[in-house]
């Protein structure tokens, strides 16, 4: 883990005022903290992404072991690519350390408290030149199932995303609709898949939203974004010459979720246990062994 954490990085100076963070997040449904991670730390994270990417391509097709999931795809231009990995923290110690970093606990405390579970631990890739790496407009609330296990979505859940590379319109940055979280669950996309589906303005219009209000979530390496599960967002293809990678970790006030791995108790990191907890993989206890997915 050389270079992480970076002892020369004064990350405390990057933290926003807690009251201002709460106000902005409540108003807009998202917030951005610039430079929370140093260039040296991002270089270490980028190397972890490269390790996991190489492992995914060696696997050759989508693979699961407990909550760990490698989701591969075949791009019309690039051929086999790794789209995303869920719960890579079961595989890589550096990625596990980052999800439990004290900086995340400090950012989340004013929003959802200090006793937190984690329900999202994901790596996302958009390699340059890939033709099929879009995400249709959606709200993360659609994935909080069964609904009975996820309570008070608006006040208890926060998604975070650490930018590994520049996120711009050209590289396929998230596109968001500020304030859309105040509308609650809009049912965007119904029950269909959002992976590989392009963003469609008509979907926004059908939900009573104005496509002209969409903005790009521009991030530099080391920036972190936080957003509500009700924030409307999507993303397009990467037309830049660079990769576009994002490390996503989603947290919840522990008392309002019956699933997930403990992440922080009283603000202190809680390591993974010997066995994975039930999160979204419903067959965890019936088929926990390593296996390729039938696709």
C-alpha positions in Angstrom: 0.0 0.0 0.0 2.9 2.4 -0.6 1.6 5.9 -1.1 -1.7 5.3 0.7 -2.5 7.1 2.8 -0.3 10.0 1.7 1.3 11.5 4.8 2.0 14.8 3.1 -1.6 15.4 2.0 -3.5 17.8 4.2 -6.9 16.3 3.5 -8.6 18.0 6.5 -8.3 21.3 4.7 -10.4 20.0 1.8 -13.4 19.1 4.0 -16.4 21.4 3.7 -18.1 23.1 6.6 -20.6 20.4 7.9 -23.6 22.8 8.0 -22.9 24.1 4.5 -22.5 20.5 3.2 -25.9 19.5 4.7 -27.5 22.6 3.2 -26.1 22.1 -0.3 -26.8 18.3 -0.3 -30.4 18.8 0.9 -31.0 21.5 -1.8 -29.2 19.9 -4.8 -29.2 16.2 -4.0 -25.4 16.0 -4.5 -22.1 17.6 -3.5 -18.5 17.5 -4.7 -15.4 17.8 -2.5 -12.3 18.7 -4.5 -8.9 17.1 -3.9 -9.9 14.8 -1.0 -7.3 12.3 -2.2 -3.8 13.3 -3.4 -2.2 12.5 -6.7 0.0 9.9 -5.0 -3.0 8.2 -3.5 -4.9 8.2 -6.8 -1.9 6.6 -8.5 -2.1 3.8 -6.0 -5.8 3.5 -6.6 -5.3 3.5 -10.4 -2.8 0.6 -10.0 -5.5 -1.4 -8.1 -7.9 -0.7 -10.9 -5.4 -2.1 -13.4 -4.9 -5.2 -11.2 -8.6 -5.9 -11.1 -9.1 -5.1 -14.8 -6.3 -7.7 -15.7 -7.9 -10.3 -13.5 -11.3 -9.7 -15.0 -10.0 -10.2 -18.6 -8.2 -13.4 -17.5 -11.5 -14.7 -16.2 -12.9 -14.2 -19.7 -16.6 -14.0 -18.7 -18.7 -12.8 -15.8 -17.8 -14.4 -12.5 -19.2 -14.5 -9.0 -17.8 -15.6 -5.6 -20.2 -14.6 -2.8 -20.8 -10.8 -3.1 -17.7 -10.4 -5.4 -18.9 -10.0 -8.9 -16.9 -9.4 -12.1 -19.3 -8.1 -14.8 -17.8 -8.4 -18.3 -19.2 -7.3 -21.6 -18.3 -7.5 -25.3 -17.9 -4.1 -26.8 -18.5 -3.7 -30.6 -15.2 -1.8 -30.9 -12.9 -3.1 -28.2 -14.1 -6.7 -27.8 -14.1 -8.1 -24.2 -14.1 -5.4 -21.5 -14.6 -5.3 -17.8 -17.7 -3.1 -17.1 -17.8 -3.2 -13.4 -16.9 -5.2 -10.3 -19.0 -5.4 -7.2 -17.4 -5.9 -3.8 -13.8 -5.9 -4.9 -12.8 -5.3 -1.3 -13.1 -9.1 -0.8 -10.3 -9.4 -3.4 -8.0 -6.4 -2.8 -6.7 -4.9 0.5 -6.1 -1.5 -0.9 -9.6 -1.1 -2.2 -10.9 -2.4 1.2 -8.8 0.2 3.0 -10.2 3.0 0.9 -13.8 2.2 1.5 -13.1 2.4 5.3 -11.0 5.6 5.1 -11.4 8.1 7.9 -12.1 10.8 5.2 -15.3 9.0 4.2 -16.5 8.7 7.8 -15.8 12.5 8.3 -17.8 13.4 5.2 -20.7 11.1 5.9 -21.2 12.0 9.6 -23.0 15.3 9.0 -25.3 13.6 6.5 -26.2 10.2 7.8 -24.4 9.7 11.2 -21.5 7.7 12.5 -23.0 4.1 12.7 -23.0 3.1 9.0 -23.4 0.0 6.9 -22.2 -0.3 3.4 -24.4 -1.6 0.6 -22.4 -0.5 -2.5 -18.7 -1.3 -3.2 -18.2 -1.0 -7.0 -15.5 -0.2 -9.6 -16.7 1.2 -12.9 -14.7 1.5 -16.1 -15.2 3.4 -19.4 -12.2 2.6 -21.5 -11.4 5.1 -24.4 -13.1 4.1 -27.6 -15.7 1.8 -26.1 -19.0 2.1 -27.9 -21.3 0.4 -25.3 -20.6 1.8 -21.8 -23.6 4.0 -21.4 -26.0 4.2 -18.4 -29.6 5.3 -19.1 -31.1 8.0 -16.8 -32.1 6.4 -13.5 -32.3 6.8 -9.8 -30.3 4.5 -7.5 -33.5 4.0 -5.5 -34.6 1.5 -8.0 -32.0 -1.0 -6.8 -32.9 -0.8 -3.1 -34.8 -4.1 -3.0 -36.6 -5.5 -1.2 -38.1 -2.1 -0.2 -38.8 -3.4 3.3 -35.1 -3.8 4.0 -34.2 -0.2 3.0 -35.9 2.5 5.1 -35.8 6.3 4.8 -33.9 6.3 1.5 -33.9 10.1 1.4 -32.4 10.7 4.8 -30.3 7.6 5.4 -28.4 6.7 2.2 -25.5 8.4 0.4 -23.6 7.3 -2.6 -19.9 8.3 -3.0 -17.7 8.2 -6.1 -14.0 8.8 -6.1 -12.7 10.0 -9.5 -9.6 8.1 -10.7 -9.4 9.9 -14.0 -10.7 13.2 -15.3 -14.5 13.1 -15.6 -15.7 15.4 -18.4 -18.5 15.4 -21.0 -16.0 13.8 -23.5 -15.0 11.0 -21.1 -18.5 10.0 -20.2 -19.0 11.9 -16.9 -22.2 11.4 -15.0 -24.9 13.8 -16.1 -27.2 14.9 -13.3 -30.4 16.8 -12.7 -29.8 19.0 -9.6 -32.8 19.0 -7.2 -34.5 16.0 -8.8 -34.1 14.1 -5.6 -36.9 16.2 -4.1 -39.4 14.4 -6.5 -38.9 11.0 -4.8 -39.0 7.8 -6.8 -40.0 8.6 -10.4 -39.9 5.1 -11.8 -37.4 6.0 -14.5 -36.7 3.0 -16.8 -39.3 0.8 -15.1 -37.9 -2.6 -14.5 -35.6 -2.6 -17.5 -31.8 -2.7 -17.6 -30.0 0.6 -17.5 -26.6 -0.8 -18.4 -25.7 -0.2 -22.1 -28.9 1.9 -22.6 -28.3 5.5 -23.8 -29.7 8.5 -22.0 -33.0 9.6 -23.6 -34.5 13.1 -23.1 -37.9 11.7 -23.7 -37.6 9.6 -20.6 -37.0 12.7 -18.6 -39.9 14.5 -20.2 -42.2 11.6 -19.5 -41.3 11.9 -15.8 -42.1 15.6 -15.9 -38.4 16.7 -15.9 -36.7 19.3 -18.0 -33.8 17.9 -20.0 -32.3 21.4 -20.3 -31.6 21.3 -16.5 -29.2 18.4 -16.8 -25.5 19.3 -16.0 -22.2 17.5 -16.2 -20.7 16.2 -13.0 -17.1 17.3 -13.8 -14.5 15.7 -11.5 -10.7 15.8 -11.4 -8.7 12.8 -10.1 -8.9 12.8 -6.3 -12.3 14.6 -6.2 -15.2 12.8 -4.6 -18.9 13.2 -5.4 -21.8 12.4 -3.0 -25.3 11.9 -4.2 -28.8 11.0 -3.1 -30.4 7.7 -4.1 -33.2 9.8 -5.7 -30.9 12.0 -7.8 -31.6 11.5 -11.5 -28.4 10.7 -13.4 -26.9 8.8 -16.3 -23.8 8.8 -18.4 -22.6 8.4 -21.9 -19.7 7.0 -23.9 -16.1 7.8 -23.4 -14.9 9.8 -26.4 -11.7 11.0 -24.8 -8.2 9.4 -25.3 -8.1 8.6 -21.5 -9.8 6.0 -19.3 -12.7 7.0 -17.1 -12.7 5.1 -13.8 -14.9 5.6 -10.7 -14.7 4.0 -7.3 -18.3 4.0 -5.9 -19.1 3.2 -2.2 -22.6 3.6 -0.8 -23.4 3.9 2.9 -26.5 3.9 5.0 -27.5 4.7 8.6 -27.2 1.3 10.1 -30.6 1.2 11.9 -32.4 1.9 8.7 -31.1 -1.1 6.7 -31.4 -4.8 7.3 -28.7 -5.6 4.8 -25.1 -4.7 4.1 -21.6 -4.9 5.7 -20.8 -2.8 8.7 -18.4 0.0 7.7 -18.2 2.3 10.7 -19.3 2.1 14.3 -19.2 5.4 16.2 -17.1 6.6 13.2 -14.5 3.8 13.6 -13.8 1.5 10.7 -15.2 -2.1 10.9 -13.4 -4.7 8.8 -15.1 -7.4 6.8 -16.0 -10.5 8.7 -15.1 -14.1 7.9 -18.3 -14.5 5.8 -20.1 -12.0 3.6 -23.3 -10.4 4.7 -26.5 -10.4 2.5 -26.5 -7.3 0.4 -28.1 -7.7 -3.1 -27.1 -11.2 -4.2 -30.2 -13.1 -3.1 -28.7 -16.6 -3.6 -25.7 -15.8 -1.4 -26.4 -18.6 1.0 -27.6 -21.1 -1.6 -24.7 -20.6 -4.0 -21.7 -18.8 -2.3 -19.0 -20.8 -4.2 -17.0 -19.4 -7.1 -18.8 -19.8 -10.4 -19.1 -18.3 -13.8 -22.4 -16.7 -14.7 -24.7 -18.3 -17.4 -25.3 -15.4 -19.8 
